[in-house]
């Protein structure tokens, strides 16, 4: 039966200072474990080249200042799983070009040569949920910005990615209270790209006052990641319509509108005092 080792204390591995507390197996057995777990709240810093014959589950933080290789006898089938709340980073003093290798395949490099990914694609680290194997696995979309800005009669939403892998589409949602969100748009993703992309969408029906906008991303396999919401205050332009004379005394009247976009079609419905619909006109606004 395979041995599971769990890191329950933070520190450097395998070198001191800052020794690590490993409670479910001895330090010697870590190197022979088949599963290695880094607990939530625990930071393990790999400060020398290390080879583990194990699947790795990151629930805390794993920092790779040197090369970490996951390797077992053939057929090699090892995976690093970064769970929600977990994080993989390269540390401020990383001096290794080869950051992560799995089953002999170079997965992440710092020089962009030979690896499936370059660390520059992940400027804020790799956060879970994510799964990395010798084929590359499923890494999350790396979001670099997400903004919502009130512009005239709309809210303009923009976001950018540093890299994308198997990105099917984005979903935009909005909320008045920041708790109950409703979907209002879907934007096609860029699939897989190491260079990232810029996106935008204009909400032409924003709510007056404070609103919250939220973005989520869905992979081709249905895996969805939800990002933090942003807030925006929309005051809008004064939209209105006046009819004169009022009350109507003959068959002619003057209609003035304000606040519509130029060339926007405005529809006017007229009802009598009994609530009966008596007329309908449409016209095109000729100015803002």
N, C-alpha and C positions, 0 to 999 in steps of 0.2 A: 504494500500500500504506500502511496506517495506521501512524502513529508511536506507539511505546510508550515512555513515560518512566517511569523507576524512581527513586523517592526512596530513597537509600541512607544518608542522614545525617539526624539530628534537628535541628529548629529551627523558626523562624517562616516562614510563607509568606503574603504575598510580602514583608513588611517585616522589616528588621533591627531589633534585634540578633539574634544567633543565626542566622546564615545557614545555609541548607540545602545539603548536597552532593547534586547531581543528576548521576549519572554517565553515563546512557545518552542524554541529550539536553540541550541548552542550556536556560537559564531561559526564553528566548523561545519555544522549541519546546514547553515544557510547556503553554503556553496554546493550542497548536495540535495537541496530541497527541490520538489517538483512544482510547488506553488509558493510564491512570495507575496505577502500582503503588506502594504503600507497603510496603517490605520489613519482615520480622519484626524486632522490636527497635528499629524506627525510629518516632519520634514527630513528626508534622507538625502544627503549630499554625496554623490559618487565622486570622490576626489582622487581616484586612481583608476586605471583601466581594470574593468571587472568583467568576468564571464559568469553568467548564471545559467544553470541547466533547468530553467523553470519558467512557467508562466508567471507574469507579474500583474498584480492587481493594485492600482494606485487609487487609494481613497483619500490620501493626504497630498503631499507634495514630494515629487522626485526631481532633484536637481542633478543634471549631468555636466559636471565640470571636465570629466574625462569620458572615455568611450565605454559604453555599456553594451555588451554583446549577450544576446540570448541564444544559446546553442546547446543542442543535445545530439546524441547519436542518431544517425539516419534510421527511419525517416523523421526529419526534424519538423515539428509542427507546434511552434511556440507563439504566444500572443502576449502583448502588453495591453491591458485593459485599463483605461482611465475612466473611473466612474464619475457620476455627477458629483461635483464638489472637489474632485481630484484635479491635479495639475502636473504637467511636465514642463520643466524649464531648463535653461542651459547655464544659469548662474552668471554672476558678474565677472568671474575670472576664468571663464572657459578657455582652455588653450588647445582643445582637440578639434581637428577638422572633421573627424568621424565621430558623430555623437551617438548614434544608435544603429546597431546591427542586429538582425534577427535571422537565424538559420543561415548565416553566411552572406545574406543580402544586406548591402549598405542602404539603410532606410533614410537617415537624416544626416546631412553634412553641413558644415559652415562655409565651405568654399564653393558650393554649387557644382562640384565635380563628382560624378559617379553615383550619387545618392538619388533615391526616388523623390526626396524633398530637400529643399534648402531651408536652414533655420530662419533665414530672412523672411520666409513666408509666414512665420509665426512670431511677430514682434512682441506679442504679449503672452507668449507661451501657448501650450496646448492644454485646453481645459476639457473636462469630460462633459457629456459622455463621448468616448472615442475608443476605437479599437485598432491596434496596429499589429500587423503580422508581416511575414516575409514578402507578401504581395503589395504591401502598403496599407491595407486595411481601410477603415472608414474614419477619416479625420473630420472634425467639424468645420463648417464655414467660419473663417476668421473675419469677424466684423471689426472694421476700424473706425467707423463713425455711423451715427444714426441721429438725424435731426428732423424736427418739424418746425416750420416757420410760417407765420401768418403773412400772406401777401395779397393785398386788395381783398377780393371776395372769396379767397380760397386759402387752404393750408397746403404748403408745398413740403412734401416729405422726401428726404434724400438719405441715402446710405451708401457705404462703400465697403468692399471686402478686400482683404490682403491676398486671399487664396480661396479656392473652392474645390471641393471634391464631391462628385456625384450630386451636385446641387440641382434639384428639379425645379423648385419654385419658392417664392417668398409669399407670405400672407401678411396683409396689413389689417390691423384692428384699431378701433378707437373706443373711448369710454369717457363718460362724464365724471365718474367718481374714482377712476383708477382701479376699480375692482371688477366690474362687469364689462367685458369687452365684446364688441361685435365686429365681425369681419366685414370689410367694405371693399377690399381689392385683393387681387392676386397678380403677382408679377413673375414671369418666367426667369429662372436662374440661368447661369452660364455653364452648367454641367461641371466639367473639371477644367480648372485653369490655375496655373501657378502664379499668375500675375494679378489676379483679382479683377474687380469690375466696379463701376459706378452705376447707381440706380436712382430713379426718381419717380414720384407719382404725385399728382395734384388732386387733393380732395376738394371738389367743387361744392360740396354740401357740408361745410363744417358747422359745428354748433357754436353759438355765441358764448363767450366767457371761457372759463378754464376747461380744457379737454386733455386727454391722455392718448398717445398713439403708441402702439406696440407692434413689433415686427417678429415674425417667426419664420423659420427656414425648414424646408422638408426635402429629404433626400429621395432618390429614385426608389429606395426600398421602403419608404414611408416613415423613416426615422425623422422626428421633428425636434428642433431646438427653438426655445422661446427666449428672446432677448429682453433686457430691461426696457420698460416704457419710458417715454419722454413726454413732457408737458408743453402746452402752448396755450396762450391766451389770444383768442380771436375776437376782435371788436367789430370787424366788418365795416363796410361802407353803408351809408344811409340809403336803404332801398325803399322806394315808395311810389305812389301814384296819386294824382289829384284829378278830379273831374269837375268842370265848371261849365255853365252855372249849376248850382246845386241848391234847391231842387231844379230839375230841368223844366223850362217854361215853353220851349218850342222844339223843333226837330234837330237843332244843331247843338253841339257841345264840344268843348276843348279838353283833351286829355294830355297831361304832362307826367312823365315818369323820370325817375332819378335812381342811379345806383346800379343799373344793369350794365353789363359789358357791351362795348360797341359791337354791333351786328348781331347781338343776342335777340332771339325772337321772344316777344312779350305777348302773353295771351290775356285778354280781358273778357271776363264773363259778367253779364249784367242780369240781376234778378229784381223783380218788382217787390213791393212791400209784402206780398203774400208768399214770397219765397220761390216764385215761379221763374224759371230761367227764360229770359226773353230775348237775349242777344249774346253773340260771341264775336269778338274781333281779335285779330292778331296783327302785330306790326313789329318792325325791326328797329331796335334802338340805334340812333344815329350818332350818339356821343356817350361818354362815360357819365 
